[in-house]
Amino acid sequence: MAHVQVTIAGRSYRMACGDGEEAHLSALASSFDAKIGEMRSSFGEIGDMRLHVMAALMVADELAETRRRIEALEGEITAVKAVMAANAERADKAERVLADTLVQAAERVERLTKGLGILGRAGEDE
């Protein structure tokens, strides 16, 4: 298990984390420290504990909003996939109809060609 020294609101903390997660944990701590710094500049000195709780609530609110946005995007993706599936089904049907129409047209041309061939031969015999 790895350990990282992080600083939040001017205080250092030794944190344990999984091997290879040191940079991520340091980045999270820096982000939280920046949030506390923003709030301190907005509200002044209101007490470390209260400031930390407010910063944690703001981060939790951002996380909740992000989750809501992800759920909305997942819903949109599901809707787009359904439209795409319906379009693919329509395209397949149109392709089958076109293929059938082409076969029928080819059969008509073949019948006409045969018919013209018989007429042409009959005219030659005369």
PyMOL commands that place a pseudoatom at each C-alpha (Angstrom):
pseudoatom trace, name=CA, resn=MET, resi=1, chain=A, elem=C, hetatm=0, pos=[0.000, 0.000, 0.000]
pseudoatom trace, name=CA, resn=ALA, resi=2, chain=A, elem=C, hetatm=0, pos=[1.323, 3.416, -1.001]
pseudoatom trace, name=CA, resn=HIS, resi=3, chain=A, elem=C, hetatm=0, pos=[1.235, 6.600, 1.057]
pseudoatom trace, name=CA, resn=VAL, resi=4, chain=A, elem=C, hetatm=0, pos=[0.919, 10.214, -0.067]
pseudoatom trace, name=CA, resn=GLN, resi=5, chain=A, elem=C, hetatm=0, pos=[1.467, 13.441, 1.825]
pseudoatom trace, name=CA, resn=VAL, resi=6, chain=A, elem=C, hetatm=0, pos=[-1.273, 15.943, 0.902]
pseudoatom trace, name=CA, resn=THR, resi=7, chain=A, elem=C, hetatm=0, pos=[-1.912, 19.472, 2.085]
pseudoatom trace, name=CA, resn=ILE, resi=8, chain=A, elem=C, hetatm=0, pos=[-5.426, 20.798, 2.564]
pseudoatom trace, name=CA, resn=ALA, resi=9, chain=A, elem=C, hetatm=0, pos=[-6.102, 24.246, 4.002]
pseudoatom trace, name=CA, resn=GLY, resi=10, chain=A, elem=C, hetatm=0, pos=[-2.485, 24.542, 5.105]
pseudoatom trace, name=CA, resn=ARG, resi=11, chain=A, elem=C, hetatm=0, pos=[-2.463, 21.246, 6.998]
pseudoatom trace, name=CA, resn=SER, resi=12, chain=A, elem=C, hetatm=0, pos=[-0.559, 18.174, 5.908]
pseudoatom trace, name=CA, resn=TYR, resi=13, chain=A, elem=C, hetatm=0, pos=[-2.073, 14.723, 6.001]
pseudoatom trace, name=CA, resn=ARG, resi=14, chain=A, elem=C, hetatm=0, pos=[-0.491, 11.366, 5.311]
pseudoatom trace, name=CA, resn=MET, resi=15, chain=A, elem=C, hetatm=0, pos=[-2.938, 9.295, 3.284]
pseudoatom trace, name=CA, resn=ALA, resi=16, chain=A, elem=C, hetatm=0, pos=[-2.834, 5.655, 2.270]
pseudoatom trace, name=CA, resn=CYS, resi=17, chain=A, elem=C, hetatm=0, pos=[-3.870, 4.636, -1.227]
pseudoatom trace, name=CA, resn=GLY, resi=18, chain=A, elem=C, hetatm=0, pos=[-3.512, 1.790, -3.661]
pseudoatom trace, name=CA, resn=ASP, resi=19, chain=A, elem=C, hetatm=0, pos=[-0.237, 1.399, -5.509]
pseudoatom trace, name=CA, resn=GLY, resi=20, chain=A, elem=C, hetatm=0, pos=[-0.209, 3.614, -8.582]
pseudoatom trace, name=CA, resn=GLU, resi=21, chain=A, elem=C, hetatm=0, pos=[-2.977, 5.890, -7.244]
pseudoatom trace, name=CA, resn=GLU, resi=22, chain=A, elem=C, hetatm=0, pos=[-0.661, 8.431, -5.635]
pseudoatom trace, name=CA, resn=ALA, resi=23, chain=A, elem=C, hetatm=0, pos=[-0.935, 11.062, -8.379]
pseudoatom trace, name=CA, resn=HIS, resi=24, chain=A, elem=C, hetatm=0, pos=[-4.723, 10.726, -8.489]
pseudoatom trace, name=CA, resn=LEU, resi=25, chain=A, elem=C, hetatm=0, pos=[-5.048, 11.148, -4.723]
pseudoatom trace, name=CA, resn=SER, resi=26, chain=A, elem=C, hetatm=0, pos=[-2.718, 14.157, -4.801]
pseudoatom trace, name=CA, resn=ALA, resi=27, chain=A, elem=C, hetatm=0, pos=[-4.808, 15.717, -7.587]
pseudoatom trace, name=CA, resn=LEU, resi=28, chain=A, elem=C, hetatm=0, pos=[-8.023, 15.143, -5.624]
pseudoatom trace, name=CA, resn=ALA, resi=29, chain=A, elem=C, hetatm=0, pos=[-6.498, 16.738, -2.530]
pseudoatom trace, name=CA, resn=SER, resi=30, chain=A, elem=C, hetatm=0, pos=[-5.290, 19.709, -4.590]
pseudoatom trace, name=CA, resn=SER, resi=31, chain=A, elem=C, hetatm=0, pos=[-8.744, 20.143, -6.079]
pseudoatom trace, name=CA, resn=PHE, resi=32, chain=A, elem=C, hetatm=0, pos=[-10.377, 20.057, -2.648]
pseudoatom trace, name=CA, resn=ASP, resi=33, chain=A, elem=C, hetatm=0, pos=[-7.769, 22.492, -1.297]
pseudoatom trace, name=CA, resn=ALA, resi=34, chain=A, elem=C, hetatm=0, pos=[-8.517, 24.844, -4.209]
pseudoatom trace, name=CA, resn=LYS, resi=35, chain=A, elem=C, hetatm=0, pos=[-12.258, 24.630, -3.422]
pseudoatom trace, name=CA, resn=ILE, resi=36, chain=A, elem=C, hetatm=0, pos=[-11.546, 25.553, 0.194]
pseudoatom trace, name=CA, resn=GLY, resi=37, chain=A, elem=C, hetatm=0, pos=[-9.354, 28.429, -1.009]
pseudoatom trace, name=CA, resn=GLU, resi=38, chain=A, elem=C, hetatm=0, pos=[-12.181, 29.712, -3.232]
pseudoatom trace, name=CA, resn=MET, resi=39, chain=A, elem=C, hetatm=0, pos=[-14.636, 29.563, -0.364]
pseudoatom trace, name=CA, resn=ARG, resi=40, chain=A, elem=C, hetatm=0, pos=[-12.237, 31.202, 2.069]
pseudoatom trace, name=CA, resn=SER, resi=41, chain=A, elem=C, hetatm=0, pos=[-11.806, 34.107, -0.350]
pseudoatom trace, name=CA, resn=SER, resi=42, chain=A, elem=C, hetatm=0, pos=[-15.597, 34.384, -0.728]
pseudoatom trace, name=CA, resn=PHE, resi=43, chain=A, elem=C, hetatm=0, pos=[-16.614, 33.989, 2.929]
pseudoatom trace, name=CA, resn=GLY, resi=44, chain=A, elem=C, hetatm=0, pos=[-13.490, 34.952, 4.844]
pseudoatom trace, name=CA, resn=GLU, resi=45, chain=A, elem=C, hetatm=0, pos=[-12.469, 33.117, 7.979]
pseudoatom trace, name=CA, resn=ILE, resi=46, chain=A, elem=C, hetatm=0, pos=[-15.518, 31.181, 9.138]
pseudoatom trace, name=CA, resn=GLY, resi=47, chain=A, elem=C, hetatm=0, pos=[-13.785, 28.337, 10.904]
pseudoatom trace, name=CA, resn=ASP, resi=48, chain=A, elem=C, hetatm=0, pos=[-11.928, 25.450, 9.354]
pseudoatom trace, name=CA, resn=MET, resi=49, chain=A, elem=C, hetatm=0, pos=[-14.467, 22.755, 10.159]
pseudoatom trace, name=CA, resn=ARG, resi=50, chain=A, elem=C, hetatm=0, pos=[-17.387, 24.743, 8.765]
pseudoatom trace, name=CA, resn=LEU, resi=51, chain=A, elem=C, hetatm=0, pos=[-15.336, 25.684, 5.697]
pseudoatom trace, name=CA, resn=HIS, resi=52, chain=A, elem=C, hetatm=0, pos=[-14.390, 22.034, 5.113]
pseudoatom trace, name=CA, resn=VAL, resi=53, chain=A, elem=C, hetatm=0, pos=[-17.992, 20.898, 5.475]
pseudoatom trace, name=CA, resn=MET, resi=54, chain=A, elem=C, hetatm=0, pos=[-19.209, 23.575, 3.069]
pseudoatom trace, name=CA, resn=ALA, resi=55, chain=A, elem=C, hetatm=0, pos=[-16.506, 22.636, 0.541]
pseudoatom trace, name=CA, resn=ALA, resi=56, chain=A, elem=C, hetatm=0, pos=[-17.388, 18.942, 0.885]
pseudoatom trace, name=CA, resn=LEU, resi=57, chain=A, elem=C, hetatm=0, pos=[-21.068, 19.747, 0.321]
pseudoatom trace, name=CA, resn=MET, resi=58, chain=A, elem=C, hetatm=0, pos=[-20.217, 21.770, -2.777]
pseudoatom trace, name=CA, resn=VAL, resi=59, chain=A, elem=C, hetatm=0, pos=[-18.139, 18.902, -4.153]
pseudoatom trace, name=CA, resn=ALA, resi=60, chain=A, elem=C, hetatm=0, pos=[-20.966, 16.479, -3.333]
pseudoatom trace, name=CA, resn=ASP, resi=61, chain=A, elem=C, hetatm=0, pos=[-23.409, 18.799, -5.144]
pseudoatom trace, name=CA, resn=GLU, resi=62, chain=A, elem=C, hetatm=0, pos=[-21.141, 18.878, -8.213]
pseudoatom trace, name=CA, resn=LEU, resi=63, chain=A, elem=C, hetatm=0, pos=[-20.955, 15.082, -8.111]
pseudoatom trace, name=CA, resn=ALA, resi=64, chain=A, elem=C, hetatm=0, pos=[-24.747, 14.768, -7.846]
pseudoatom trace, name=CA, resn=GLU, resi=65, chain=A, elem=C, hetatm=0, pos=[-25.217, 17.168, -10.778]
pseudoatom trace, name=CA, resn=THR, resi=66, chain=A, elem=C, hetatm=0, pos=[-22.679, 15.219, -12.821]
pseudoatom trace, name=CA, resn=ARG, resi=67, chain=A, elem=C, hetatm=0, pos=[-24.527, 11.990, -12.066]
pseudoatom trace, name=CA, resn=ARG, resi=68, chain=A, elem=C, hetatm=0, pos=[-27.827, 13.579, -13.152]
pseudoatom trace, name=CA, resn=ARG, resi=69, chain=A, elem=C, hetatm=0, pos=[-26.221, 14.746, -16.392]
pseudoatom trace, name=CA, resn=ILE, resi=70, chain=A, elem=C, hetatm=0, pos=[-24.761, 11.297, -17.030]
pseudoatom trace, name=CA, resn=GLU, resi=71, chain=A, elem=C, hetatm=0, pos=[-28.177, 9.694, -16.478]
pseudoatom trace, name=CA, resn=ALA, resi=72, chain=A, elem=C, hetatm=0, pos=[-29.754, 12.194, -18.878]
pseudoatom trace, name=CA, resn=LEU, resi=73, chain=A, elem=C, hetatm=0, pos=[-27.068, 11.505, -21.477]
pseudoatom trace, name=CA, resn=GLU, resi=74, chain=A, elem=C, hetatm=0, pos=[-27.529, 7.761, -21.039]
pseudoatom trace, name=CA, resn=GLY, resi=75, chain=A, elem=C, hetatm=0, pos=[-31.249, 8.270, -21.653]
pseudoatom trace, name=CA, resn=GLU, resi=76, chain=A, elem=C, hetatm=0, pos=[-30.499, 10.263, -24.783]
pseudoatom trace, name=CA, resn=ILE, resi=77, chain=A, elem=C, hetatm=0, pos=[-28.090, 7.576, -25.975]
pseudoatom trace, name=CA, resn=THR, resi=78, chain=A, elem=C, hetatm=0, pos=[-30.780, 4.933, -25.443]
pseudoatom trace, name=CA, resn=ALA, resi=79, chain=A, elem=C, hetatm=0, pos=[-33.259, 7.029, -27.436]
pseudoatom trace, name=CA, resn=VAL, resi=80, chain=A, elem=C, hetatm=0, pos=[-30.747, 7.571, -30.251]
pseudoatom trace, name=CA, resn=LYS, resi=81, chain=A, elem=C, hetatm=0, pos=[-29.986, 3.846, -30.352]
pseudoatom trace, name=CA, resn=ALA, resi=82, chain=A, elem=C, hetatm=0, pos=[-33.716, 3.106, -30.630]
pseudoatom trace, name=CA, resn=VAL, resi=83, chain=A, elem=C, hetatm=0, pos=[-34.064, 5.588, -33.503]
pseudoatom trace, name=CA, resn=MET, resi=84, chain=A, elem=C, hetatm=0, pos=[-31.021, 4.094, -35.199]
pseudoatom trace, name=CA, resn=ALA, resi=85, chain=A, elem=C, hetatm=0, pos=[-32.434, 0.584, -34.827]
pseudoatom trace, name=CA, resn=ALA, resi=86, chain=A, elem=C, hetatm=0, pos=[-35.773, 1.708, -36.278]
pseudoatom trace, name=CA, resn=ASN, resi=87, chain=A, elem=C, hetatm=0, pos=[-33.971, 3.424, -39.157]
pseudoatom trace, name=CA, resn=ALA, resi=88, chain=A, elem=C, hetatm=0, pos=[-31.888, 0.319, -39.815]
pseudoatom trace, name=CA, resn=GLU, resi=89, chain=A, elem=C, hetatm=0, pos=[-35.055, -1.782, -39.850]
pseudoatom trace, name=CA, resn=ARG, resi=90, chain=A, elem=C, hetatm=0, pos=[-36.698, 0.637, -42.306]
pseudoatom trace, name=CA, resn=ALA, resi=91, chain=A, elem=C, hetatm=0, pos=[-33.573, 0.638, -44.465]
pseudoatom trace, name=CA, resn=ASP, resi=92, chain=A, elem=C, hetatm=0, pos=[-33.549, -3.180, -44.510]
pseudoatom trace, name=CA, resn=LYS, resi=93, chain=A, elem=C, hetatm=0, pos=[-37.211, -3.231, -45.493]
pseudoatom trace, name=CA, resn=ALA, resi=94, chain=A, elem=C, hetatm=0, pos=[-36.620, -0.642, -48.217]
pseudoatom trace, name=CA, resn=GLU, resi=95, chain=A, elem=C, hetatm=0, pos=[-33.661, -2.678, -49.471]
pseudoatom trace, name=CA, resn=ARG, resi=96, chain=A, elem=C, hetatm=0, pos=[-35.809, -5.829, -49.640]
pseudoatom trace, name=CA, resn=VAL, resi=97, chain=A, elem=C, hetatm=0, pos=[-38.568, -3.948, -51.495]
pseudoatom trace, name=CA, resn=LEU, resi=98, chain=A, elem=C, hetatm=0, pos=[-36.012, -2.510, -53.913]
pseudoatom trace, name=CA, resn=ALA, resi=99, chain=A, elem=C, hetatm=0, pos=[-34.467, -5.937, -54.488]
pseudoatom trace, name=CA, resn=ASP, resi=100, chain=A, elem=C, hetatm=0, pos=[-37.903, -7.466, -55.127]
pseudoatom trace, name=CA, resn=THR, resi=101, chain=A, elem=C, hetatm=0, pos=[-38.760, -4.617, -57.513]
pseudoatom trace, name=CA, resn=LEU, resi=102, chain=A, elem=C, hetatm=0, pos=[-35.499, -5.105, -59.390]
pseudoatom trace, name=CA, resn=VAL, resi=103, chain=A, elem=C, hetatm=0, pos=[-36.151, -8.846, -59.687]
pseudoatom trace, name=CA, resn=GLN, resi=104, chain=A, elem=C, hetatm=0, pos=[-39.649, -8.173, -61.009]
pseudoatom trace, name=CA, resn=ALA, resi=105, chain=A, elem=C, hetatm=0, pos=[-38.312, -5.614, -63.491]
pseudoatom trace, name=CA, resn=ALA, resi=106, chain=A, elem=C, hetatm=0, pos=[-35.628, -8.044, -64.647]
pseudoatom trace, name=CA, resn=GLU, resi=107, chain=A, elem=C, hetatm=0, pos=[-38.244, -10.752, -65.117]
pseudoatom trace, name=CA, resn=ARG, resi=108, chain=A, elem=C, hetatm=0, pos=[-40.393, -8.338, -67.152]
pseudoatom trace, name=CA, resn=VAL, resi=109, chain=A, elem=C, hetatm=0, pos=[-37.436, -7.352, -69.312]
pseudoatom trace, name=CA, resn=GLU, resi=110, chain=A, elem=C, hetatm=0, pos=[-36.633, -11.029, -69.832]
pseudoatom trace, name=CA, resn=ARG, resi=111, chain=A, elem=C, hetatm=0, pos=[-40.232, -11.789, -70.829]
pseudoatom trace, name=CA, resn=LEU, resi=112, chain=A, elem=C, hetatm=0, pos=[-40.292, -8.797, -73.179]
pseudoatom trace, name=CA, resn=THR, resi=113, chain=A, elem=C, hetatm=0, pos=[-36.973, -9.835, -74.683]
pseudoatom trace, name=CA, resn=LYS, resi=114, chain=A, elem=C, hetatm=0, pos=[-38.232, -13.364, -75.251]
pseudoatom trace, name=CA, resn=GLY, resi=115, chain=A, elem=C, hetatm=0, pos=[-41.455, -12.010, -76.714]
pseudoatom trace, name=CA, resn=LEU, resi=116, chain=A, elem=C, hetatm=0, pos=[-39.571, -9.720, -79.051]
pseudoatom trace, name=CA, resn=GLY, resi=117, chain=A, elem=C, hetatm=0, pos=[-37.288, -12.560, -80.057]
pseudoatom trace, name=CA, resn=ILE, resi=118, chain=A, elem=C, hetatm=0, pos=[-40.274, -14.721, -81.058]
pseudoatom trace, name=CA, resn=LEU, resi=119, chain=A, elem=C, hetatm=0, pos=[-41.823, -11.860, -83.018]
pseudoatom trace, name=CA, resn=GLY, resi=120, chain=A, elem=C, hetatm=0, pos=[-38.541, -11.165, -84.743]
pseudoatom trace, name=CA, resn=ARG, resi=121, chain=A, elem=C, hetatm=0, pos=[-38.121, -14.782, -85.797]
pseudoatom trace, name=CA, resn=ALA, resi=122, chain=A, elem=C, hetatm=0, pos=[-41.691, -14.957, -87.024]
pseudoatom trace, name=CA, resn=GLY, resi=123, chain=A, elem=C, hetatm=0, pos=[-41.033, -11.940, -89.240]
pseudoatom trace, name=CA, resn=GLU, resi=124, chain=A, elem=C, hetatm=0, pos=[-37.844, -13.528, -90.587]
pseudoatom trace, name=CA, resn=ASP, resi=125, chain=A, elem=C, hetatm=0, pos=[-39.684, -16.686, -91.662]
pseudoatom trace, name=CA, resn=GLU, resi=126, chain=A, elem=C, hetatm=0, pos=[-41.963, -14.776, -93.968]
for i in range(1, 126): cmd.bond("trace and resi %d" % i, "trace and resi %d" % (i + 1))
show_as sticks, trace
zoom trace
